[in-house]
Structure formats: C-alpha cells, structure tokens
Amino acid sequence: MGLANIMSRFFGREEEVNTSKNEAKKRLRLVLVHDRLDISESMMENLREDLIATIGKYMEIDQDALDVTLSREDEGVALVANIPVLNVKRQA
C-alpha cells in the first residue's frame, strides 16, 4: 500500500472514491439494461411522471428525490422505485 493510499484513507478520500466508483457502476448497469430493453430516456421520464401523478393523489412525495430505475436480476428485469413519502393525504 503506497503513501498516497494511506493518506487517502486517513483523510477519508477512499470512501469518496468508492462511493463514486459504485455510483458509476450503478449508472453503467442502468444504461446497459435500458439498451437491452430498448427503453428510451423519454419513456423512463414519462413513467416517472406517471408515478408522481398516481402516487401524488394519495401521498405527498419528495419529487426531487424520487428515483426510478431498472435493475437486471438473474431471472429478469425489475422496476425499482425509491419514493420518499413526506405525508399521507387524508380523504374527506
């Protein structure tokens, strides 16, 4: 292990590098899944907007933090949605 690695660990840069490395891998996987399924960015954006509209009828959500991705598993592809709920709307 070189001096640069030791200094990076000491000053916390390794976590930052690992985080960006993992984020890059995640983005690459997403691009590959999109390509294999032939899903355009506009279709993903439409899906995101539809999810916001539908869930927004019942819950107040953080639209900026909403994350919709496709994940490739051994058996197929999964649509993964991380939707932060701020509040549940009560019906009158």
NORFEN-V185054 format. One record per residue. RES is the residue in one small letter. PSI is psi in radians with two decimals (NA if undefined). OMEGA is omega in whole degrees, -180 to 180 (* if undefined). D_CENTER is the distance of its C-alpha to the mean C-alpha in Angstrom with 2 decimals. Layout:
RES_PSI_OMEGA_D_CENTER, RES_PSI_OMEGA_D_CENTER
//
This chain:
m_2.20_-177_33.16, g_2.95_180_34.02, l_-0.65_180_34.64, a_-0.71_178_31.53, n_-0.73_179_29.34, i_-0.77_180_31.30, m_-0.68_178_30.97, s_-0.75_178_27.20, r_-0.74_-178_26.92, f_-0.72_-177_29.42, f_0.15_173_27.71, g_0.21_-178_24.19, r_-0.41_-178_22.91, e_-0.72_178_22.04, e_-0.71_180_19.14, e_-0.74_179_17.91, v_-0.80_179_18.47, n_-0.69_-180_16.80, t_-0.83_180_13.66, s_-0.58_177_13.59, k_-0.81_179_14.70, n_-0.68_179_11.95, e_-0.71_178_9.32, a_-0.73_177_11.62, k_-0.75_180_11.88, k_-0.77_179_8.25, r_-0.71_179_8.56, l_-0.78_177_11.96, r_-0.74_180_11.21, l_-0.76_179_9.05, v_-0.74_180_12.08, l_-0.72_178_14.48, v_-0.75_178_13.33, h_-0.78_-179_13.53, d_-0.77_-178_16.90, r_-0.61_-179_18.21, l_-0.12_-179_17.53, d_0.82_177_18.69, i_2.11_-178_16.07, s_2.84_176_16.34, e_-0.64_180_14.03, s_-0.63_177_16.37, m_-0.72_178_15.97, m_-0.67_179_12.18, e_-0.70_177_13.06, n_-0.72_177_15.89, l_-0.79_179_13.95, r_-0.80_-180_11.72, e_-0.69_178_15.13, d_-0.71_177_16.81, l_-0.75_179_14.50, i_-0.80_-179_15.13, a_-0.78_-177_18.80, t_-0.88_-179_19.29, i_-0.54_179_17.70, g_-0.33_176_19.19, k_-0.51_-173_22.59, y_-0.42_-176_22.39, m_2.61_171_20.13, e_2.15_-176_19.40, i_2.76_176_15.68, d_1.67_-174_13.93, q_-0.57_-179_12.91, d_-0.50_-178_11.73, a_-0.09_180_9.17, l_2.34_-177_8.04, d_2.08_179_4.54, v_2.14_-180_5.77, t_2.90_172_5.52, l_2.37_-179_8.73, s_2.27_180_9.78, r_2.15_177_13.35, e_3.04_179_15.62, d_-0.71_-174_19.35, e_-0.19_-178_20.47, g_-2.70_-177_18.15, v_2.43_179_14.78, a_2.44_172_12.63, l_2.12_-177_10.57, v_2.14_180_7.93, a_2.15_175_7.59, n_1.90_-173_7.09, i_1.77_179_10.06, p_2.11_-180_12.07, v_2.16_179_15.68, l_-0.64_-176_18.26, n_2.60_175_21.28, v_2.27_179_22.73, k_2.32_178_25.12, r_2.31_180_28.53, q_2.43_-179_30.50, a_NA_*_34.11
//
